[in-house]
Amino acid sequence: SESLVVCDVAEDLVEKLRKFRFRKETSNAAIIRYFS
């Protein structure tokens, strides 16, 4: 079956999200990204 692509995500953003997801800090944090 074909994979449905909704949008393209930049590789640097993917890497930032991966690092954010697996970060060791336990404090609150957020990533805010604006898409036009």
C-alpha distances in whole Angstrom, upper triangle without the diagonal:
4,7,9,13,16,18,19,22,24,24,28,27,24,27,29,27,27,30,31,29,31,34,37,39,40,41,39,37,35,33,33,31,32,29,30
4,6,9,13,15,16,18,21,22,25,24,22,25,27,25,25,29,29,28,29,33,36,38,38,39,38,35,33,30,31,28,29,26,27
4,6,10,12,13,15,18,18,22,21,18,21,23,21,21,25,26,24,26,29,32,34,35,36,34,31,29,26,27,25,25,23,24
4,6,9,11,14,17,18,21,20,18,21,23,21,21,25,25,24,26,29,33,34,34,35,33,30,27,25,25,22,23,20,21
4,6,7,10,13,15,18,17,15,19,20,18,19,23,23,22,25,27,31,32,33,33,31,28,25,22,22,19,19,16,18
4,7,10,13,16,18,16,15,19,20,18,19,23,22,21,24,27,30,31,32,32,29,26,23,20,19,17,16,13,15
4,6,10,13,15,13,13,16,17,16,18,21,21,20,23,25,29,30,31,30,28,25,21,18,17,14,14,11,12
4,7,9,12,11,10,14,15,14,16,19,19,20,22,24,28,29,30,30,28,24,21,18,17,14,14,12,13
4,6,9,7,7,10,11,11,13,15,16,16,19,20,24,25,27,26,24,21,18,15,15,12,13,11,13
4,5,5,6,9,10,11,13,15,15,17,19,20,24,25,27,26,25,21,18,15,15,12,13,12,15
4,5,5,6,9,10,11,12,14,15,17,18,22,23,25,26,24,21,19,16,17,14,16,16,18
4,5,5,6,9,10,11,12,14,16,16,20,21,23,23,22,19,17,13,15,13,15,15,18
4,5,5,6,9,10,10,12,14,15,19,20,21,21,20,16,14,10,11,10,12,12,16
4,6,5,6,9,10,10,12,14,18,19,21,21,20,17,15,12,14,12,15,15,18
4,5,5,6,9,10,11,12,16,17,20,20,19,16,15,13,15,14,17,18,21
4,5,5,6,9,10,10,14,15,17,17,16,13,12,9,12,12,15,16,20
4,5,5,6,9,10,14,14,16,16,15,12,10,8,11,11,15,16,19
4,5,5,6,8,12,14,16,17,16,14,13,12,15,15,18,19,23
4,5,5,6,9,11,14,15,15,12,12,11,15,16,19,21,24
4,6,5,9,10,11,12,11,9,9,8,12,13,17,19,23
4,6,9,10,11,13,12,10,10,10,14,15,19,20,24
4,7,9,11,13,13,12,13,13,17,19,22,24,27
4,6,8,10,11,10,12,13,17,18,22,24,28
4,6,9,11,12,14,16,19,22,26,28,31
4,6,8,9,12,14,18,21,25,27,31
4,7,9,12,15,18,21,25,28,31
4,6,10,13,16,20,23,26,30
4,7,11,13,17,20,23,26
4,7,10,13,17,20,23
4,6,10,13,16,19
4,6,10,13,16
4,7,10,13
4,7,10
4,7
4
